[in-house]
Amino acid sequence: MDHFEYRDGQLYCEGVSADRIVQEVGTPVYVYSKATLLHHFGQIVEAFAPLDATVCYAVKTNGNLHICRVLAEAGAGFDVVSGGEIHRALAAGGDPARIVFAGVGKSDREIAEAIEAGVGLFNVESEPELENIDRIAGRMGRPARGALRVNPDVDPRTHTYITTGKKETKFGVDIERAMAIFRAHARRLGNRAAAPDRPGLHLRGIHLHIGSQITTVQPYVDATAKTLALIDGLRGEGFAIDSLDLGGGFGINYQAEEALPASAFAEALVPMLRGRGLRITLEPGRFIAGNAGVMLTQVQYVKSGGDRRFVIVDAAMNDLIRPMLYGAFHFIWPTRVKASFVPPAVRTEAANLPGLSAVDVVGPICESGDFFAKDRPLPPVARGDRLAIFSAGAYGFAMASQYNARPRPPEVLVDGEGYRIIRRRESYDDLIAHERD
Ligand SMILES: Cc1ncc(COP(=O)(O)O)c(C=O)c1O
């Protein structure tokens, strides 16, 4: 459920019309709903409450400071993958002890900064990284907690670019090798391993993240079963494993009602995990932010080319790259429509309304890949009309660039009847601000 709906033919985000925001802030613009963010966050917390799970919002999804602050105030921890994301999470008021740090290429500087900040957990992705964190923490005279990221070799049945838990991906270590890695780490440390305050890395947990936009429960069940068997084996050999981080990946509705509620994942996973003596962490991103945001854009021109009609808008692939990068579907609809074009639901049901015609919705950038939709049934639109590109709250602005010297769009957070600009529109001067002539 999200707080975007049509009232009297006009798109509203909570109590604020899209047109009001466009008039006051311009286009393109990202618009987020605070109530939706909190609703989705709350759904996960509630579903996994029997495990008292720590929900760490994946900052990469949408790292806007204000969004992170809203979630921190609601009790979220943070999942980060770079020094910059640690900086963001802390600047947003995040509790360092509730930050988990993943990524296959953590630099020495990032590792040292994370230790300095008191980051709660390193999700360790390889043996050389394990040794490196141990060395840096040792040199700094600080203990650090680690979880080994394992690759359980399950297929989450999602886009190849966001599949991360199969054997051939670069993430984590093959689950079959995990035991040997724990043994080697313990051998290296000898009897120092047991000292709780020993400066260095304390490997006490297992981490997984099998992919993103996952819309079935089974891959999680399979991955969790394999991981629990590993944990039993490790404990059997005397390793004190006290935590399991299951990653993120819960899918959302882009095109239809394709996603599952958080409770569906919890119903399968809670019985497997309860009473195991494991602190459980989750790292959802898209589930929280994806359908909490839209991008509003204005039609510049409508033109024909061959047998196609092009609706050229003022947003482009630099603002939202998902259609180009993943062939991703985003529901698109005018922000103001006559009664017969009010979509029965914000997504594909709208495609069956009478009177629609197929168009390509494209941006102004000099690349054929600069499109938001192809052959998409839309109500008639003309120059000046505004369109909403839905489900843009996750991996939208976060992946935006200034390609073609286009200033990045502003971000607006709606809260009830009001809104605030939580990132201003970039200016032409911003484009050259870091360059030296
Ligand atoms: C380690 C890790 N955790 C969490 C996430 C968040 O995934 P999602 O947005 O699908 O929940 C990602 C995304 O790539 C990730 O790499």
The ligand as an SDF file (V2000), in Angstrom:
LIG
                    3D

 16 16  0  0  0  0  0  0  0  0999 V2000
   24.4040   -6.1730    0.8670 C   0  0  0  0  0  0  0  0  0  0  0  0
   23.1040   -5.6100    0.4630 C   0  0  0  0  0  0  0  0  0  0  0  0
   22.1330   -5.5130    1.3850 N   0  0  0  0  0  0  0  0  0  0  0  0
   20.9200   -4.9850    1.0850 C   0  0  0  0  0  0  0  0  0  0  0  0
   20.6330   -4.5420   -0.1920 C   0  0  0  0  0  0  0  0  0  0  0  0
   19.2720   -3.9620   -0.4550 C   0  0  0  0  0  0  0  0  0  0  0  0
   18.5640   -4.7080   -1.3660 O   0  0  0  0  0  0  0  0  0  0  0  0
   17.0230   -4.3840   -1.6240 P   0  0  0  0  0  0  0  0  0  0  0  0
   16.9240   -2.9630   -2.0170 O   0  0  0  0  0  0  0  0  0  0  0  0
   16.6410   -5.3000   -2.7310 O   0  0  0  0  0  0  0  0  0  0  0  0
   16.2970   -4.6950   -0.3680 O   0  0  0  0  0  0  0  0  0  0  0  0
   21.6000   -4.6490   -1.1900 C   0  0  0  0  0  0  0  0  0  0  0  0
   21.2920   -4.2170   -2.5570 C   0  0  0  0  0  0  0  0  0  0  0  0
   21.9700   -4.4350   -3.5060 O   0  0  0  0  0  0  0  0  0  0  0  0
   22.8850   -5.1810   -0.8490 C   0  0  0  0  0  0  0  0  0  0  0  0
   23.8370   -5.2860   -1.7630 O   0  0  0  0  0  0  0  0  0  0  0  0
  1  2  1  0
  2  3  1  0
  2 15  2  0
  3  4  2  0
  4  5  1  0
  5  6  1  0
  5 12  2  0
  6  7  1  0
  7  8  1  0
  8  9  2  0
  8 10  1  0
  8 11  1  0
 12 13  1  0
 12 15  1  0
 13 14  2  0
 15 16  1  0
M  END
$$$$
